[in-house]
Amino acid sequence: MTKSFKKSKLYLIALLCTMLWGSAIPTIKLGYEVFNITSSATADKLLFAGIRFFGAGLLIIIPYFFIHKKIILAMLAVLVI
């Protein structure tokens, strides 16, 4: 791999991260509108945040198991205990 290829790959990853972070606030506001969460509903906001973080965790964990050929049942057994 050439140095310029590595550098361009790094720039693409940085651009992707910037786009994801930049889309967080508009996505949250859209979610508030979709689920009819008002600005005074603190418990609803916390639940919505928990659901978002749970989904983000799944987006990280599931590909990890497929990439590293780990057994998902072992993870589930730890969660049940």
C-alpha positions in Angstrom: 0.0 0.0 0.0 1.4 3.4 -1.0 1.6 6.3 1.4 -0.8 8.4 -0.6 -3.4 5.5 -0.6 -3.2 5.3 3.2 -3.5 9.0 3.5 -6.6 9.1 1.2 -8.1 6.2 3.2 -7.6 8.1 6.4 -9.3 11.2 4.9 -12.3 9.1 3.8 -12.6 7.6 7.3 -12.4 11.1 8.9 -15.0 12.4 6.4 -17.3 9.5 7.3 -16.9 10.2 11.0 -17.6 13.9 10.5 -20.8 13.1 8.6 -22.0 10.7 11.3 -21.3 13.1 14.1 -22.9 15.9 12.2 -26.0 14.0 11.6 -26.6 13.1 15.2 -28.5 16.2 16.3 -30.8 16.4 13.3 -31.6 12.6 13.7 -32.3 13.0 17.4 -34.7 15.9 16.7 -36.4 14.0 14.0 -36.8 11.0 16.4 -38.4 13.4 19.0 -40.9 14.5 16.3 -41.6 10.9 15.2 -42.2 9.6 18.7 -44.0 12.8 19.9 -41.4 13.5 22.6 -41.9 17.0 24.1 -39.1 19.2 25.5 -40.4 18.7 29.1 -40.6 14.9 28.9 -37.3 14.0 30.5 -38.1 10.3 31.0 -39.0 9.9 27.4 -35.8 11.6 26.3 -33.8 9.2 28.5 -35.6 6.2 27.2 -35.0 7.4 23.6 -31.3 7.9 24.3 -31.1 4.4 25.8 -32.7 2.9 22.7 -30.3 4.8 20.5 -27.3 3.6 22.5 -28.6 0.0 22.5 -29.0 0.1 18.7 -25.5 1.6 18.4 -24.1 -1.2 20.5 -25.8 -3.8 18.3 -24.3 -2.1 15.2 -20.8 -2.6 16.8 -21.2 -6.1 18.4 -23.0 -8.0 15.6 -20.4 -7.3 12.8 -17.6 -8.0 15.4 -18.9 -11.5 15.9 -19.2 -12.1 12.2 -15.7 -10.8 11.5 -14.0 -12.7 14.3 -16.1 -15.8 14.0 -17.1 -15.7 17.7 -20.0 -17.6 19.1 -22.9 -15.3 20.0 -24.3 -17.8 22.4 -21.4 -17.3 24.7 -22.2 -13.6 24.9 -25.8 -14.3 25.5 -25.0 -16.7 28.3 -22.9 -14.0 30.1 -25.8 -11.6 29.8 -28.3 -14.0 31.3 -26.2 -14.7 34.3 
